[in-house]
Amino acid sequence: MFDTPFDRNAAEAAEERRDQQASELLDDGSAEETTVSEKGTALQRPRRLWLALAALFALVGAWWLLGSEPAATAAPAPPVVTVAPPLQKEITEWDEFVGRFQASNSVEVRPQVSGAITRIHFTDGQFVRKGAPLFTIDSRTYRAALAEAQAEVARAESALALSRDNLARAQRLITEDAIAGTEIDRLQAEVRNNAAILAAARARVSARALDVGFTTVRAPISGRISDRRIDAGNLVSGGGGSAATLLTTINAVDPVYFEFSGSEALFLKARREGLDKGTPVEISLQDESDYRWHGTLDFTDNGLDSDSGTIRARAVVRNGEGFLAPGLFGRMRLATGGTRQALLVPDTAVTTDQTRKLLLVVGKDGTVATRAVELGPLVGNLRVIEKGLKPTDRVIIKGTQMAMPGQKVSAQRGRIAASAPGSDKTPEAPASTPAASASLAS
């Protein structure tokens, strides 16, 4: 490749120079790398120091949080409730019944004689007095029959007078033996016969006069009349029975009856307590909150219904204004057992624990306790407590939902007020089930 020694030496010298330059370049790169590495190490040292300090602070904070005791929290205030001793009042106990008003007297007006209606004397639904004219029936045929009967009376009177004169003359002839005894007997029989004919004629006059009177149909009782069932100009059938034409009806309005049914238990209770005819009762209507109608027990049936086990009874009620109408429903209460002292609390204070009725009371130390009680009837919004409560107990009447047995409470003093007048009506009960109730004794 190299032809001369000179060329070979020149080549070797060039190659040595290249090797020296490469070595210098390598030495410069190593130095730069060494410098960069030293600079990176110098930058990382403060960062590691801060990380170590942060870890130290974290350990100290954790020790402080876990090692120190927690701060005590404030205890909650006890709930506030209102307490009051039970109300002590005299009450009257009642047994309640549901019934219906009935007319004390109801009459179907039918004509006694047949004929055409010529006039109507009343307005439908008005109040009529006994004896007031209601209908007029054509009376011409009946007046003619009356005149004929009166003529028969006159003829019978004339015949009787003649027979009596004949008998008197014959009796004067007996002393002179101028007449036979049989003739006297005949004349006496004739007088008796004519007297009977006269009596029959007079009876016919009375009958015909009644027929004339019956042509004016009058109110048999005082009361409220229904509407007319037939108009003027129509023919009606008389006779007075069920076959006669129904003209209208009249119901007596004062007094009225209140009919009701009672169970066998209530019937026995009333019997044992001596409740009989004349016992006072009080009645309220469907839209009334108080018992404003007063009456007395009037009738009790002589036996119980074998199917229903109830007995029918009735009270009579004054109805001077005619407000009460037959068919109205009402609730009646019958006083039983007289009056007695009782403890009363608001019905809202009573709580239920399964099958038990409870009241919450507060002791002297403010601790809540329970009282299992036996409930009585309602008196307005108050409930009679039969057993389980003392007059000195402090009953929670407000805030029962916040009180728990065994819990401390802050008790405020309250007062149980008696029901307002007219508010002692018990809640509605099914019509077939009598209810028990009570009211404050007056």
C-alpha positions as CSV (number, residue, x, y, z in Angstrom):
1,M,0.0,0.0,0.0
2,F,2.9,2.4,0.9
3,D,5.4,2.5,-1.8
4,T,8.2,4.3,0.1
5,P,9.4,4.5,3.7
6,F,8.7,8.2,3.7
7,D,5.0,7.6,3.0
8,R,4.9,4.9,5.6
9,N,6.3,7.2,8.3
10,A,4.0,10.1,7.3
11,A,1.0,7.8,7.7
12,E,2.1,6.6,11.1
13,A,2.6,10.2,12.3
14,A,-0.9,11.2,11.1
15,E,-2.4,8.2,12.9
16,E,-0.6,9.1,16.1
17,R,-2.0,12.7,15.9
18,R,-5.5,11.4,15.5
19,D,-5.1,9.1,18.5
20,Q,-3.8,12.0,20.7
21,Q,-6.8,14.2,19.7
22,A,-9.3,11.5,20.5
23,S,-7.7,10.9,23.9
24,E,-7.9,14.6,24.7
25,L,-11.6,14.7,23.7
26,L,-12.3,11.7,26.0
27,D,-10.5,13.4,28.9
28,D,-12.6,16.6,28.4
29,G,-15.9,14.6,28.4
30,S,-15.1,12.8,31.6
31,A,-14.3,16.1,33.3
32,E,-17.6,17.6,32.2
33,E,-19.5,14.6,33.4
34,T,-17.7,14.8,36.7
35,T,-18.6,18.4,37.1
36,V,-22.4,17.8,36.3
37,S,-22.5,14.9,38.7
38,E,-21.0,17.0,41.5
39,K,-23.5,19.8,40.7
40,G,-26.6,17.4,40.9
41,T,-25.4,16.0,44.2
42,A,-25.1,19.5,45.6
43,L,-28.7,20.3,44.6
44,Q,-30.1,17.1,46.0
45,R,-28.7,17.7,49.5
46,P,-31.1,20.6,50.6
47,R,-34.1,18.7,49.2
48,R,-33.3,15.6,51.3
49,L,-32.9,17.8,54.3
50,W,-36.3,19.4,54.0
51,L,-37.9,16.0,53.5
52,A,-36.3,14.8,56.7
53,L,-37.5,17.8,58.6
54,A,-41.1,17.3,57.3
55,A,-41.1,13.7,58.4
56,L,-39.8,14.7,61.8
57,F,-42.6,17.3,62.2
58,A,-45.2,14.7,61.2
59,L,-43.9,12.3,63.8
60,V,-44.0,15.0,66.5
61,G,-47.6,16.0,65.5
62,A,-48.8,12.4,65.5
63,W,-47.3,11.9,68.9
64,W,-49.0,15.0,70.2
65,L,-52.4,14.0,68.8
66,L,-52.2,10.4,69.9
67,G,-50.5,10.9,73.2
68,S,-52.5,13.9,74.6
69,E,-55.9,13.4,76.2
70,P,-59.1,14.5,74.2
71,A,-60.9,17.6,75.4
72,A,-64.1,17.0,77.4
73,T,-67.5,17.7,75.5
74,A,-70.3,19.6,77.2
75,A,-73.3,17.4,78.5
76,P,-76.7,18.1,76.7
77,A,-79.4,19.9,78.6
78,P,-82.3,17.7,79.9
79,P,-85.5,17.9,77.8
80,V,-88.2,20.4,79.1
81,V,-91.7,18.9,79.8
82,T,-94.9,20.3,81.4
83,V,-96.3,18.4,84.4
84,A,-99.5,18.7,86.4
85,P,-101.3,16.7,89.1
86,P,-104.5,15.0,87.8
87,L,-107.7,17.0,87.9
88,Q,-110.1,15.8,90.7
89,K,-113.7,16.3,89.8
90,E,-117.1,14.8,90.4
91,I,-118.4,13.1,87.3
92,T,-121.7,11.6,86.2
93,E,-121.5,8.3,84.3
94,W,-123.8,7.7,81.3
95,D,-124.7,4.8,79.1
96,E,-125.1,5.9,75.5
97,F,-127.6,4.6,72.9
98,V,-128.3,5.4,69.3
99,G,-131.9,5.5,68.3
100,R,-134.5,7.2,66.2
101,F,-137.3,9.7,66.9
102,Q,-140.9,8.5,66.3
103,A,-144.2,10.2,66.4
104,S,-146.0,9.7,69.7
105,N,-149.3,9.4,67.6
106,S,-149.6,8.9,63.9
107,V,-153.0,8.7,62.1
108,E,-154.0,7.8,58.5
109,V,-156.9,10.0,57.5
110,R,-159.5,8.0,55.5
111,P,-163.1,9.0,54.8
112,Q,-166.1,7.4,56.6
113,V,-168.4,8.0,53.7
114,S,-168.1,7.7,49.9
115,G,-168.5,10.6,47.5
116,A,-166.7,13.3,45.6
117,I,-164.2,15.7,47.2
118,T,-165.5,19.2,46.8
119,R,-163.0,21.2,48.9
120,I,-159.6,20.9,50.6
121,H,-159.1,23.0,53.7
122,F,-155.3,22.7,54.5
123,T,-151.9,23.4,53.0
124,D,-149.5,20.5,52.6
125,G,-147.2,20.1,55.6
126,Q,-148.9,22.6,57.9
127,F,-149.6,22.2,61.6
128,V,-153.3,21.4,62.2
129,R,-155.4,21.3,65.4
130,K,-157.6,18.5,66.4
131,G,-161.1,18.9,64.9
132,A,-160.0,21.3,62.1
133,P,-161.7,20.5,58.7
134,L,-159.5,18.9,56.2
135,F,-161.7,17.7,53.3
136,T,-165.3,18.3,52.3
137,I,-167.3,15.5,50.5
138,D,-170.5,16.2,48.6
139,S,-173.2,15.8,51.2
140,R,-176.4,16.2,49.2
141,T,-177.3,12.5,49.1
142,Y,-176.6,12.2,52.8
143,R,-178.7,15.2,53.7
144,A,-181.6,13.8,51.7
145,A,-181.3,10.5,53.5
146,L,-181.3,12.4,56.8
147,A,-184.5,14.2,55.9
148,E,-186.1,10.9,55.0
149,A,-185.1,9.4,58.3
150,Q,-186.5,12.4,60.1
151,A,-189.8,12.0,58.3
152,E,-189.9,8.4,59.5
153,V,-189.5,9.6,63.0
154,A,-192.4,12.0,62.7
155,R,-194.6,9.2,61.3
156,A,-193.6,6.8,64.1
157,E,-194.3,9.5,66.7
158,S,-197.8,10.0,65.3
159,A,-198.5,6.3,65.3
160,L,-197.3,5.9,68.9
161,A,-199.4,8.9,70.1
162,L,-202.5,7.3,68.5
163,S,-201.9,4.0,70.0
164,R,-201.4,5.5,73.4
165,D,-204.8,7.4,73.1
166,N,-206.6,4.2,72.1
167,L,-205.1,2.4,75.1
168,A,-206.2,5.2,77.5
169,R,-209.8,5.1,76.2
170,A,-209.9,1.3,76.5
171,Q,-208.7,1.4,80.0
172,R,-211.5,3.7,81.0
173,L,-214.0,1.2,79.6
174,I,-212.6,-1.7,81.7
175,T,-214.4,-0.4,84.8
176,E,-217.7,-0.6,83.0
177,D,-217.0,-4.1,81.6
178,A,-217.5,-2.6,78.1
179,I,-214.3,-4.0,76.6
180,A,-212.7,-7.4,76.7
181,G,-209.3,-7.9,78.4
182,T,-207.8,-9.2,75.2
183,E,-208.4,-5.9,73.5
184,I,-206.6,-4.2,76.3
185,D,-203.6,-6.5,75.7
186,R,-203.7,-5.8,72.0
187,L,-203.7,-2.1,72.5
188,Q,-200.8,-2.3,74.9
189,A,-198.8,-4.4,72.4
190,E,-199.5,-1.8,69.7
191,V,-198.2,1.0,71.9
192,R,-195.0,-1.0,72.6
193,N,-194.6,-1.7,68.9
194,N,-195.0,1.9,67.8
195,A,-192.5,2.9,70.5
196,A,-190.0,0.5,69.1
197,I,-190.7,1.8,65.5
198,L,-190.1,5.3,66.8
199,A,-186.8,4.3,68.4
200,A,-185.6,2.7,65.2
201,A,-186.5,5.8,63.2
202,R,-184.7,8.0,65.6
203,A,-181.6,5.7,65.3
204,R,-181.8,6.0,61.6
205,V,-181.8,9.8,62.0
206,S,-178.7,9.6,64.1
207,A,-177.0,7.4,61.5
208,R,-177.9,9.7,58.7
209,A,-176.8,12.7,60.7
210,L,-173.4,11.0,61.3
211,D,-173.1,10.5,57.5
212,V,-173.7,14.1,56.9
213,G,-171.1,15.0,59.6
214,F,-168.7,12.6,58.0
215,T,-168.9,14.5,54.7
216,T,-166.5,17.0,56.4
217,V,-163.3,15.1,57.2
218,R,-161.7,16.6,60.3
219,A,-158.3,16.2,61.9
220,P,-158.5,13.4,64.5
221,I,-155.4,14.7,66.4
222,S,-153.2,17.8,66.5
223,G,-150.0,17.5,64.6
224,R,-148.1,18.1,61.4
225,I,-150.1,17.0,58.3
226,S,-148.5,15.4,55.3
227,D,-149.4,16.3,51.7
228,R,-152.8,15.5,50.3
229,R,-153.0,12.2,48.4
230,I,-156.1,13.1,46.4
231,D,-157.3,16.3,44.8
232,A,-160.7,18.0,44.8
233,G,-163.1,16.5,42.3
234,N,-162.1,12.9,42.8
235,L,-164.4,10.2,44.1
236,V,-163.3,8.5,47.3
237,S,-164.4,5.3,48.9
238,G,-165.6,5.4,52.5
239,G,-166.1,2.8,55.2
240,G,-163.2,3.8,57.5
241,G,-161.3,0.5,57.0
242,S,-158.2,-0.2,55.0
243,A,-160.3,-0.4,51.8
244,A,-161.2,3.3,52.3
245,T,-159.2,5.9,50.3
246,L,-156.1,7.2,52.0
247,L,-156.4,11.0,52.1
248,T,-153.3,12.1,54.1
249,T,-151.5,11.3,57.4
250,I,-150.9,13.3,60.5
251,N,-148.1,12.9,63.0
252,A,-148.2,14.3,66.5
253,V,-145.2,16.5,67.2
254,D,-145.5,17.2,70.9
255,P,-144.4,15.0,72.6
256,V,-142.3,12.7,70.5
257,Y,-140.9,9.3,71.2
258,F,-137.2,8.3,71.1
259,E,-136.9,4.6,70.4
260,F,-133.7,2.7,71.0
261,S,-132.4,-0.8,71.7
262,G,-130.1,-1.9,74.6
263,S,-127.9,-4.9,75.1
264,E,-128.7,-7.6,77.7
265,A,-125.8,-6.4,79.9
266,L,-127.1,-2.8,79.9
267,F,-130.6,-4.0,80.6
268,L,-129.4,-6.0,83.6
269,K,-127.3,-3.0,84.8
270,A,-130.3,-0.7,84.6
271,R,-132.5,-3.2,86.4
272,R,-130.1,-3.6,89.3
273,E,-129.6,0.1,89.7
274,G,-133.4,0.7,89.8
275,L,-133.7,2.6,86.5
276,D,-137.3,2.5,85.5
277,K,-140.1,4.6,84.0
278,G,-139.4,8.3,84.7
279,T,-135.6,8.1,84.6
280,P,-134.3,11.3,83.0
281,V,-132.4,11.0,79.7
282,E,-130.5,13.5,77.5
283,I,-130.4,13.4,73.7
284,S,-128.3,15.1,71.0
285,L,-128.9,15.2,67.3
286,Q,-126.3,14.3,64.6
287,D,-125.1,17.9,64.1
288,E,-125.1,18.9,67.8
289,S,-122.2,18.9,70.2
290,D,-124.3,19.1,73.4
291,Y,-127.2,17.2,74.8
292,R,-129.9,19.9,74.5
293,W,-133.0,17.6,74.4
294,H,-134.4,16.2,77.6
295,G,-136.9,13.5,78.3
296,T,-137.8,10.6,80.5
297,L,-137.8,6.9,80.1
298,D,-141.3,5.9,79.2
299,F,-141.4,2.2,78.2
300,T,-139.3,-1.0,78.2
301,D,-140.4,-4.0,76.3
302,N,-141.5,-7.2,78.2
303,G,-138.8,-9.4,76.7
304,L,-135.5,-9.5,74.8
305,D,-135.2,-10.2,71.1
306,S,-134.0,-13.8,70.9
307,D,-132.2,-13.1,67.6
308,S,-130.2,-9.9,68.5
309,G,-130.1,-10.3,72.3
310,T,-131.4,-6.7,72.7
311,I,-134.4,-5.1,74.3
312,R,-136.5,-2.3,72.9
313,A,-137.1,0.8,75.0
314,R,-138.5,4.2,74.6
315,A,-138.2,7.7,76.0
316,V,-140.7,10.6,75.7
317,V,-139.4,14.0,74.8
318,R,-141.1,17.4,74.9
319,N,-141.1,19.1,71.5
320,G,-143.1,22.3,72.0
321,E,-141.5,24.0,69.0
322,G,-142.1,21.1,66.7
323,F,-138.4,21.0,65.7
324,L,-137.9,17.2,66.2
325,A,-139.4,15.2,63.3
326,P,-140.1,11.5,63.2
327,G,-137.2,9.5,61.6
328,L,-134.4,11.7,62.9
329,F,-131.4,9.8,64.4
330,G,-130.0,10.9,67.8
331,R,-127.6,9.8,70.5
332,M,-129.2,9.3,73.9
333,R,-127.4,9.0,77.2
334,L,-128.9,7.5,80.4
335,A,-127.5,8.4,83.7
336,T,-126.2,5.3,85.6
337,G,-124.6,5.1,89.0
338,G,-125.1,8.7,90.0
339,T,-122.0,10.9,90.6
340,R,-118.6,10.0,91.9
341,Q,-115.1,11.5,92.4
342,A,-112.6,10.8,89.7
343,L,-109.1,11.7,88.5
344,L,-108.8,13.1,85.0
345,V,-105.9,13.8,82.7
346,P,-105.7,14.9,79.1
347,D,-106.3,12.0,76.7
348,T,-103.2,13.0,74.8
349,A,-101.0,12.2,77.8
350,V,-101.9,8.5,77.7
351,T,-99.4,6.3,75.9
352,T,-99.6,2.7,74.8
353,D,-97.1,-0.1,75.4
354,Q,-98.4,-3.1,73.5
355,T,-101.6,-3.9,75.5
356,R,-101.0,-1.6,78.4
357,K,-102.0,2.0,78.8
358,L,-99.3,4.2,80.5
359,L,-98.8,7.6,81.9
360,L,-95.4,9.2,82.3
361,V,-94.8,10.9,85.7
362,V,-91.9,12.9,87.1
363,G,-90.4,12.2,90.5
364,K,-89.0,14.7,93.0
365,D,-85.5,14.2,91.6
366,G,-86.7,14.9,88.0
367,T,-86.6,11.3,86.9
368,V,-89.3,10.0,84.5
369,A,-91.2,6.9,85.6
370,T,-94.2,5.0,84.1
371,R,-97.6,4.3,85.6
372,A,-99.7,1.4,84.2
373,V,-103.3,2.7,84.4
374,E,-106.9,1.5,83.8
375,L,-108.8,4.0,81.6
376,G,-112.4,5.1,82.1
377,P,-114.7,7.1,79.8
378,L,-113.9,10.4,78.1
379,V,-115.1,13.7,79.5
380,G,-114.6,16.1,76.6
381,N,-110.8,16.0,76.0
382,L,-110.1,14.5,79.4
383,R,-109.8,10.8,80.2
384,V,-111.0,9.3,83.5
385,I,-108.3,7.2,85.2
386,E,-109.9,4.4,87.1
387,K,-106.7,2.7,88.6
388,G,-103.0,3.2,88.8
389,L,-102.7,6.9,89.4
390,K,-102.4,8.9,92.7
391,P,-103.7,12.4,93.2
392,T,-100.2,13.6,94.1
393,D,-98.5,12.2,90.9
394,R,-97.0,14.8,88.6
395,V,-98.2,13.7,85.1
396,I,-96.4,14.8,82.0
397,I,-99.1,16.6,79.9
398,K,-96.8,18.1,77.3
399,G,-93.6,16.8,75.9
400,T,-94.3,13.1,76.3
401,Q,-92.5,12.4,73.0
402,M,-89.2,13.8,74.5
403,A,-89.4,11.9,77.8
404,M,-88.0,8.4,78.4
405,P,-88.4,6.3,81.5
406,G,-85.4,6.6,83.8
407,Q,-84.3,9.9,82.1
408,K,-83.8,13.2,83.8
409,V,-86.1,16.0,82.6
410,S,-86.6,19.7,83.4
411,A,-90.2,19.9,84.7
412,Q,-92.4,23.0,84.2
413,R,-95.6,23.3,86.2
414,G,-98.8,23.3,84.2
415,R,-102.5,22.9,84.9
416,I,-105.2,20.6,83.6
417,A,-108.4,22.6,82.8
418,A,-111.9,21.2,82.8
419,S,-113.7,20.8,79.5
420,A,-115.7,23.7,78.3
421,P,-119.5,23.4,78.5
422,G,-120.9,21.5,75.6
423,S,-117.6,19.8,74.8
424,D,-118.3,16.6,76.8
425,K,-119.7,14.7,73.7
426,T,-117.9,11.5,73.1
427,P,-116.6,10.5,69.7
428,E,-118.9,8.9,67.3
429,A,-119.4,5.2,67.7
430,P,-121.0,2.6,65.4
431,A,-124.8,2.9,65.5
432,S,-125.2,-0.7,66.6
433,T,-122.9,-0.4,69.6
434,P,-123.8,1.6,72.7
435,A,-121.0,3.5,74.3
436,A,-120.2,4.6,77.8
437,S,-119.4,8.2,78.6
438,A,-119.3,10.7,81.5
439,S,-119.7,14.3,82.1
440,L,-118.7,16.7,84.9
441,A,-121.4,16.8,87.6
442,S,-123.1,20.2,87.7
